[in-house]
Amino acid sequence: MIKKILGILGVAVVGILVVAYFQPKDFTVTRSQLITATPSPIYSQVNNLRLWQAWSPWANLDPEMKETYAGPDAGEGAHFAWEGNKDVGAGSMTIAESRPNERIHIDLEWLKPFKATSQAEFKFEPQGNQTLVTWTMHSKNNLMARTMHLFMDCDKMLGDQFEEGLTKLKAVVEG
């Protein structure tokens, strides 16, 4: 009986891994928000990593979070590292490219709850007296991540957080 149960479990695990293997190897989350402002004040909020505390959806999830800043306060080379509870994990982000009022490219390194790398980008597109801000994150999915995506809607989970952050960014800039 035990052999039968273990056999069934083994087949189920192999089946899940086979299905996961054929899932997309790339993962992208994108959300946008119209903000009533020119690109400049919005760009300034995103380009300075120290200002993220006012609008980041993760800023208040762990009041004990350890934060470290390095490099310039803003622009290329600005670096932010964090280590916190299970809600925020640990990792770092560095602004890799910064084009004033157009786009910001950020390299992310996740250390906890699992190791991974991602790239994030903010685009600022003027539309009359408003700016369309688009926040995108792109990652390569290893087999573990593809397996996780079978059981979790990561686009919705991260997308909801991006929407919250963009709404807070809108309130900061417009307020």
ABEGO torsion letter per residue (X at the ends): XAAAAAAAAAAAAAAAAAAAAABBABBBBBBBBBBBBBAAAAAAAAABAAAAAAABAAAAABAABBBBBBEBABEBGBBBBBBBBAAAEBEBBBBABBBBGABBBBBBBBAOABBBBBBBBBBBBBBEABBBBBBBBBBBBBAAAAAAAAABBAAAAAAAAAAAAAAAAAAAAAX
